[in-house]
Amino acid sequence: MPTVYQLKSRFQDLLRPLCRSLAAAGITANQVTLAALGLSLLEGMALWLFPGAFLPLLLLPVVLFIRMGLNAIDGMLAREHDQKSDLGAVLNELGDVVSDAALYLPFALLPFVSGPLVVGLVVLALIGEMTGVIGVQIGASRRYDGPFGKSDRAVLFGLCGLLMAFGLTSPLLYQILFGAGLALSALTILNRSRAAIEEKKSA
């Protein structure tokens, strides 16, 4: 199913010159992964401490875009510059789910947003990423099937943050958006589970 993740290769092509420069400067994939995590935690703290404030909400799409770039760069450093490591795999997977929780759970504090919907969406996001990793455990590949992966969540929450920053606080709108995200997250878990099993059977 279509997903923002399908644009990853084009995004990586744009970042490849920067990636080469970072590698030449001695920057490691793990350092980039930790930088993305630190940035996410700082933005999440701002959203948590100042719920509904203009600047943190306005910065959210920017932070999410930078995080997406850093995530692409750490992967390229690992694969294309011989920096793969067990520690890197652990940091990559844990960093993603911790960053998602830090950035998205603060939305549950907003009075015009359904807290249970946001919490449910974050929980399903974590389960979805775990499902992707389980593919490796059963002998398939790490699954990134859609329709609602990490990049798609970033688009949804980035858009919501931007709308909220400029005063759009209709509860119905966010019930629809986060409700759709919840349903698509459940479908993603199903798709990743099915694809991993089918891949293992056909191997």
C-alpha positions as CSV (number, residue, x, y, z in Angstrom):
1,M,0.0,0.0,0.0
2,P,1.3,3.5,-0.7
3,T,3.3,5.1,2.1
4,V,5.7,8.1,2.5
5,Y,8.4,5.5,3.1
6,Q,8.4,4.8,-0.7
7,L,10.0,8.2,-1.2
8,K,13.0,7.2,1.0
9,S,15.4,6.4,-1.9
10,R,14.9,9.8,-3.5
11,F,15.4,11.5,-0.2
12,Q,18.6,9.5,0.4
13,D,19.9,10.6,-3.0
14,L,19.6,14.2,-2.0
15,L,21.3,13.6,1.3
16,R,24.2,11.4,0.0
17,P,26.7,14.3,-0.6
18,L,26.1,15.5,3.0
19,C,26.5,11.9,4.2
20,R,29.9,11.6,2.5
21,S,31.0,14.8,4.1
22,L,30.0,13.6,7.5
23,A,31.8,10.3,7.0
24,A,34.9,12.1,5.9
25,A,34.7,14.2,9.0
26,G,34.6,11.1,11.2
27,I,31.0,11.4,12.2
28,T,29.5,7.9,13.0
29,A,26.1,6.5,12.3
30,N,25.6,6.0,16.1
31,Q,26.3,9.6,16.8
32,V,23.7,10.7,14.2
33,T,21.2,8.3,15.7
34,L,21.8,9.8,19.2
35,A,21.5,13.3,17.8
36,A,18.1,12.5,16.3
37,L,17.0,11.0,19.6
38,G,18.3,14.1,21.6
39,L,16.5,16.5,19.2
40,S,13.2,14.5,19.6
41,L,13.5,14.5,23.4
42,L,14.1,18.2,23.5
43,E,11.1,19.0,21.2
44,G,9.0,16.5,23.2
45,M,9.9,18.2,26.4
46,A,8.9,21.6,25.0
47,L,5.5,20.2,23.8
48,W,5.0,18.7,27.3
49,L,6.0,21.7,29.3
50,F,4.1,24.2,27.1
51,P,1.0,22.4,25.8
52,G,-0.6,24.3,23.0
53,A,2.1,26.9,22.8
54,F,2.8,28.4,19.4
55,L,6.5,28.0,19.0
56,P,6.8,24.3,20.0
57,L,3.9,23.4,17.8
58,L,5.4,25.4,14.9
59,L,8.8,23.8,15.3
60,L,7.3,20.3,15.3
61,P,7.2,19.8,11.5
62,V,10.7,21.2,11.3
63,V,12.0,18.8,14.0
64,L,10.3,15.9,12.3
65,F,11.8,16.7,9.0
66,I,15.3,17.1,10.5
67,R,14.8,13.8,12.3
68,M,13.7,12.1,9.1
69,G,16.9,13.4,7.5
70,L,19.1,12.2,10.4
71,N,17.4,8.8,10.3
72,A,18.2,8.5,6.6
73,I,21.8,9.6,7.1
74,D,22.5,7.2,9.9
75,G,21.3,4.3,7.7
76,M,23.5,5.4,4.8
77,L,26.5,5.8,7.1
78,A,26.0,2.3,8.4
79,R,25.4,0.6,5.0
80,E,27.6,2.7,2.7
81,H,30.5,3.5,5.0
82,D,31.0,0.2,6.8
83,Q,29.6,1.4,10.1
84,K,27.1,-1.4,10.8
85,S,27.1,-2.6,14.4
86,D,24.9,-4.5,16.9
87,L,24.8,-1.4,19.0
88,G,23.7,0.7,16.0
89,A,20.8,-1.7,15.3
90,V,19.7,-1.4,19.0
91,L,20.0,2.4,19.0
92,N,18.1,2.7,15.8
93,E,15.1,0.6,16.8
94,L,14.9,2.0,20.4
95,G,15.6,5.5,19.3
96,D,12.7,5.5,16.9
97,V,10.1,4.3,19.4
98,V,11.3,6.5,22.2
99,S,11.3,9.5,19.8
100,D,7.8,8.8,18.7
101,A,6.5,8.5,22.2
102,A,8.3,11.7,23.3
103,L,7.0,13.8,20.3
104,Y,3.5,12.5,20.1
105,L,2.3,11.8,23.6
106,P,2.2,15.5,24.6
107,F,-0.7,15.9,22.2
108,A,-2.8,14.0,24.7
109,L,-2.5,17.0,27.1
110,L,-4.4,19.4,24.7
111,P,-8.0,20.1,25.8
112,F,-9.4,19.9,22.2
113,V,-7.7,16.5,21.5
114,S,-8.9,13.1,22.6
115,G,-6.2,11.8,25.0
116,P,-7.2,8.1,24.6
117,L,-7.0,8.5,20.8
118,V,-3.5,9.9,20.9
119,V,-2.3,7.3,23.5
120,G,-3.9,4.5,21.5
121,L,-2.2,5.8,18.3
122,V,1.2,5.9,20.0
123,V,0.7,2.4,21.5
124,L,-0.2,1.0,18.1
125,A,2.8,2.7,16.5
126,L,5.1,1.0,19.0
127,I,3.4,-2.4,18.3
128,G,3.8,-1.7,14.6
129,E,7.5,-1.1,14.9
130,M,7.9,-4.2,17.0
131,T,6.0,-6.2,14.4
132,G,8.5,-5.0,11.8
133,V,11.3,-6.2,13.9
134,I,9.6,-9.6,14.5
135,G,10.1,-10.2,10.8
136,V,13.8,-10.6,11.4
137,Q,13.2,-12.9,14.4
138,I,11.2,-15.4,12.3
139,G,13.8,-15.4,9.5
140,A,12.2,-12.7,7.2
141,S,13.4,-9.2,6.6
142,R,12.7,-6.1,8.8
143,R,9.3,-5.2,7.5
144,Y,8.4,-1.6,6.7
145,D,5.0,-2.2,5.1
146,G,2.4,0.5,5.2
147,P,0.1,2.2,5.0
148,F,1.1,4.0,8.2
149,G,4.7,3.8,9.1
150,K,7.1,6.1,10.9
151,S,7.2,8.7,8.1
152,D,3.5,8.7,7.7
153,R,3.0,9.3,11.4
154,A,5.5,12.2,11.2
155,V,3.4,13.8,8.4
156,L,0.2,13.4,10.4
157,F,1.5,14.9,13.6
158,G,3.6,17.5,11.8
159,L,0.4,18.7,10.0
160,C,-1.6,18.7,13.2
161,G,1.1,20.7,15.0
162,L,1.1,23.2,12.2
163,L,-2.7,23.6,12.2
164,M,-2.8,23.9,16.0
165,A,0.0,26.5,16.0
166,F,-2.2,28.7,13.8
167,G,-5.2,28.3,15.9
168,L,-7.2,25.5,14.4
169,T,-8.5,23.7,17.4
170,S,-11.7,21.9,16.2
171,P,-12.0,18.7,18.3
172,L,-13.9,17.0,15.5
173,L,-11.1,17.5,13.1
174,Y,-8.5,15.9,15.3
175,Q,-10.9,13.1,16.2
176,I,-11.1,12.3,12.5
177,L,-7.4,12.7,11.9
178,F,-6.2,10.7,14.9
179,G,-9.0,8.2,14.5
180,A,-7.9,7.6,10.9
181,G,-4.3,7.2,12.1
182,L,-5.4,4.6,14.7
183,A,-7.2,2.6,12.1
184,L,-4.3,2.8,9.6
185,S,-1.9,1.8,12.4
186,A,-3.9,-1.3,13.1
187,L,-3.9,-2.2,9.4
188,T,-0.1,-1.6,9.3
189,I,0.4,-4.2,12.0
190,L,-1.7,-6.7,10.1
191,N,0.1,-6.0,6.8
192,R,3.6,-6.3,8.4
193,S,2.6,-9.6,10.2
194,R,1.2,-11.1,7.0
195,A,4.1,-9.9,4.8
196,A,6.7,-11.4,7.2
197,I,5.0,-14.7,7.3
198,E,4.5,-14.9,3.6
199,E,8.2,-13.9,3.0
200,K,9.3,-16.7,5.4
201,K,7.1,-19.2,3.6
202,S,8.5,-18.3,0.2
203,A,12.1,-18.3,1.2
